[in-house]
Amino acid sequence: MNRQRLLRRLRQGHLANVRFDDLVDLANGFGLREQRVVGSHRIFAHPDHGERAISLQPRRGEAKPYQIRQLLAFVERYDLNLEAE
């Protein structure tokens, strides 16, 4: 899915039925990089912000709504811009 369109959809509150791979792509688009994998958990951090950003894990191939909210809050907190695809 197009990153801009997905972001617009998520900001409107449509957090259900989001493919996990699309959420990972969106996180990458904001500059978050996968630091490590612990089981099914993928830990992402931003190189300019040393703190651990978020932990994402799929549920039947979909993203969990509370983790989507965490990603959006992190993006807002640090005023991150979406990189070009």
C-alpha positions in Angstrom: 0.0 0.0 0.0 1.1 3.6 -0.6 2.7 5.0 2.5 1.0 8.4 2.3 -2.4 6.8 1.8 -1.8 4.3 4.7 -0.7 7.2 7.0 -3.8 9.2 6.1 -6.0 6.2 6.8 -4.4 5.5 10.2 -4.6 9.2 11.2 -8.3 9.1 10.5 -8.6 6.3 13.1 -8.9 3.3 10.8 -6.6 0.9 12.7 -8.2 -2.4 11.9 -7.2 -4.6 9.0 -3.7 -3.2 8.6 -1.3 -5.6 7.1 1.8 -6.0 9.4 4.2 -5.7 6.4 2.5 -2.4 5.5 3.1 -1.1 9.0 6.7 -2.2 8.9 7.1 -0.4 5.6 5.6 2.8 7.1 7.9 2.6 10.1 10.9 2.3 7.7 9.5 5.3 5.8 9.8 7.4 8.9 13.4 6.4 9.3 12.9 3.7 12.0 15.2 0.8 11.6 14.9 -2.7 12.9 17.4 -3.1 15.7 16.8 -6.7 16.6 14.2 -9.5 16.6 13.2 -11.3 19.7 10.8 -14.2 18.8 8.0 -12.6 16.8 8.8 -9.1 18.2 10.6 -6.7 15.9 12.3 -3.8 17.8 12.6 -0.6 15.9 14.5 2.6 16.8 15.3 5.9 15.0 19.0 6.7 14.5 18.5 10.3 15.7 16.5 9.3 18.8 18.5 6.8 20.9 15.6 5.6 22.9 13.9 2.4 21.9 11.1 3.4 19.7 8.6 0.6 19.4 8.2 -3.2 19.4 5.9 -4.6 16.7 4.7 -8.1 16.3 2.0 -9.5 13.9 -1.2 -11.1 14.9 -2.4 -13.4 12.1 -0.5 -11.2 9.6 -2.0 -7.9 10.8 -0.7 -5.1 12.9 -2.1 -4.6 16.4 -4.1 -1.4 16.8 -2.3 -0.3 20.0 1.1 -0.6 18.3 -0.2 1.5 15.4 -1.1 4.2 17.9 2.4 3.9 19.5 4.0 4.4 16.1 1.8 7.4 15.3 2.6 8.9 18.8 6.4 8.4 18.2 6.1 10.1 14.8 4.3 13.1 16.4 6.5 13.3 19.4 9.7 13.7 17.2 8.0 15.4 14.3 9.2 12.8 11.8 8.6 13.2 8.1 7.8 10.4 5.7 10.6 9.7 3.3 9.9 9.2 -0.4 9.1 5.7 -1.4 
